[in-house]
Amino acid sequence: MARILLLGGHGKIAMKMTRILAARNHTVTSIIRNPDHAEEIRALDSKPHHVNPVVASIEEADDDSAKKLMENIDWVIWSAGAGGKGGEERTKAVDEVAAKRFIAAAIASPTPSKFLMVSANCSRRSPASYWTEKDIEGYQETWKVIPAYCEAKTVADEFLWTESRKVVGKKWQDICLRPGWLLDEPGNGKVDLGRAKTHGGVPRDDVAAVAVELLEKSDMENKNAAGLWIDLVGGDEPILDAVNRVLVDKASSRE
């Protein structure tokens, strides 16, 4: 089972991932900023000693402290973000600068073999060629409403892809999961995944489930997720079928 570093551990999606991962016998080191959240994180552990909350500031981390957190880690999940708090300056500091720092630390460290970025489907420089007019309008509107967020996420995703192509001498997969608007309603286990539409939302339950399946299945039977930009909204395809299809077909939204 994998030893996982989960950055942004108190986020809603992160907590849902933690519960699933612990139930599947993975061990999760969950990075949280507020020590008051530690017991809440521990309570996600259905089995003793599978979840370990660690109090640290992702935003204030330097290169050395980021690398220190990578020790004895197999998979890294970035599910952190400023969440609109602190204005554009903090959005850049967390969603771009800190993300890049931890990507670089994971690549430079000997044990991490996978990095899953929880991003957003607005994170791209131009509309996808396969989008409908409605998709394009939604994408353009998102950039108008939250430009600093879209820019920060795009820079981080581009950095993950570019730096990952330079990796030699170690096993490495970069996986970029890019959900649409996030919903608190219960998941139904059905999605539009890969080269997906942009309009519409997706329950956080389903985002967490897709993320875990991508991590677990991405190197089984030569199904490699490396370099894929995987867009996600609600749809009609069961999650397991969708994940298998994306990995087999290399269904990336990156063009």
SULJOFEN-V678795 format. One record per pair of residues at least 12 apart in sequence whose C-alpha atoms are under 8 Angstrom apart, sorted by the first residue. I is the first residue (numbers start at 0). J is the second residue. Records with the same first field share a line. If there is no record, write none. Layout:
# SULJOFEN-V678795
I: J ; J
This chain:
# SULJOFEN-V678795
0: 24 ; 25 ; 26
1: 25 ; 26 ; 72 ; 73 ; 74
2: 25 ; 26 ; 27 ; 28 ; 71 ; 72 ; 73 ; 74
3: 25 ; 26 ; 27 ; 28 ; 72 ; 73 ; 74 ; 75 ; 76
4: 27 ; 28 ; 29 ; 30 ; 68 ; 69 ; 72 ; 73 ; 74 ; 75 ; 76
5: 27 ; 28 ; 29 ; 30 ; 75 ; 76 ; 77 ; 78
6: 29 ; 30 ; 31 ; 57 ; 75 ; 76 ; 77 ; 78 ; 79
7: 29 ; 30 ; 31 ; 57 ; 77 ; 78 ; 79 ; 80
8: 29 ; 30 ; 31 ; 40 ; 52 ; 78 ; 79
9: 29 ; 30 ; 31 ; 36 ; 40
10: 78 ; 79
11: 203
12: 78 ; 203 ; 204 ; 206 ; 207
13: 78 ; 207
14: 40 ; 43
15: 203 ; 204 ; 207
16: 207 ; 208 ; 210 ; 211
17: 43 ; 44 ; 50
18: 43 ; 44 ; 45
19: 208 ; 211
20: 211
21: 43 ; 44 ; 45 ; 46 ; 49 ; 50
22: 44 ; 45 ; 46
24: 46 ; 49
25: 49
26: 48 ; 49 ; 50 ; 51
27: 49 ; 50 ; 51
28: 50 ; 51 ; 52 ; 53
29: 50 ; 51 ; 52 ; 53
30: 52 ; 53 ; 54 ; 55 ; 57
31: 52 ; 53 ; 54 ; 55 ; 56
32: 54 ; 55 ; 56 ; 57
33: 54
34: 54
37: 52 ; 53 ; 54
40: 52
57: 93 ; 97
58: 92 ; 93 ; 97
60: 97
61: 100
62: 100 ; 101 ; 104
65: 100 ; 101 ; 104
66: 101 ; 104 ; 105 ; 107 ; 108
69: 104 ; 105 ; 108 ; 110 ; 111
70: 108 ; 110
71: 110 ; 111
72: 110 ; 111
73: 110 ; 111 ; 112 ; 113
74: 111 ; 112 ; 113 ; 114 ; 115
75: 105 ; 111 ; 113 ; 114 ; 115
76: 114 ; 115 ; 116 ; 117
77: 98 ; 114 ; 115 ; 116 ; 117
78: 116 ; 117 ; 118
79: 93 ; 94
80: 93 ; 94
81: 93 ; 94
87: 147 ; 148
90: 147 ; 148 ; 151
91: 147 ; 148 ; 151
94: 148 ; 151 ; 152 ; 155
95: 151 ; 152 ; 154 ; 155
96: 155
98: 155
99: 155 ; 158 ; 159
102: 114 ; 159
103: 162
106: 163 ; 166 ; 171
109: 169
111: 171
112: 169 ; 170 ; 171 ; 172
113: 171 ; 172 ; 173 ; 174 ; 214
114: 171 ; 172 ; 173 ; 174
115: 173 ; 174 ; 175 ; 176 ; 210 ; 214
116: 156 ; 173 ; 174 ; 175 ; 176
117: 175 ; 176 ; 177 ; 178
118: 152 ; 156 ; 175 ; 176 ; 177 ; 178
119: 152 ; 176 ; 177 ; 178 ; 179 ; 230
120: 177 ; 178 ; 179 ; 197 ; 230 ; 231
121: 138 ; 141 ; 142 ; 149 ; 153 ; 179 ; 197
122: 149 ; 150 ; 152 ; 153 ; 156 ; 177
123: 149 ; 153
124: 153
126: 138
127: 252 ; 254
129: 194
130: 196 ; 197
131: 196
133: 198
134: 196 ; 197 ; 198
135: 197
137: 197 ; 198
138: 197
156: 175
159: 173
160: 173 ; 226
163: 226
171: 225
172: 223 ; 224 ; 225 ; 226
173: 224 ; 225 ; 226 ; 227
174: 224 ; 225 ; 226 ; 227 ; 228 ; 229
175: 226 ; 227 ; 228 ; 229
176: 210 ; 228 ; 229 ; 230 ; 231
177: 228 ; 229 ; 230 ; 231
178: 200 ; 201 ; 206 ; 230 ; 231 ; 232
179: 197 ; 198 ; 199 ; 200 ; 201 ; 230 ; 231 ; 232
180: 199 ; 200 ; 201 ; 232
181: 200 ; 201 ; 202 ; 203
182: 200 ; 201 ; 202 ; 203
183: 202 ; 203 ; 204
184: 202 ; 203
185: 202 ; 203 ; 204
186: 201 ; 202 ; 203 ; 204 ; 205
187: 205
188: 205 ; 237 ; 238
189: 205 ; 233 ; 234 ; 235 ; 236 ; 237 ; 238
190: 205 ; 231 ; 232 ; 233 ; 234 ; 235 ; 236 ; 237 ; 238 ; 241
191: 230 ; 231 ; 232 ; 233 ; 234 ; 235 ; 236 ; 241
192: 229 ; 230 ; 231 ; 232 ; 241 ; 242 ; 245
193: 228 ; 229 ; 230 ; 231 ; 245 ; 250 ; 251 ; 252
194: 229 ; 230 ; 250 ; 251 ; 252
195: 230 ; 231 ; 232 ; 252
196: 230 ; 231 ; 232
197: 230 ; 232
198: 232
199: 232 ; 233
200: 232 ; 233
201: 231 ; 232 ; 233
202: 233
205: 238
206: 231
208: 238
209: 238 ; 239 ; 242
212: 239 ; 242
213: 242
216: 243
217: 246
222: 246 ; 247
223: 246 ; 247
224: 246 ; 249
227: 249 ; 250 ; 251 ; 252 ; 253
228: 251 ; 252 ; 253
229: 245 ; 250 ; 251 ; 252
230: 251 ; 252
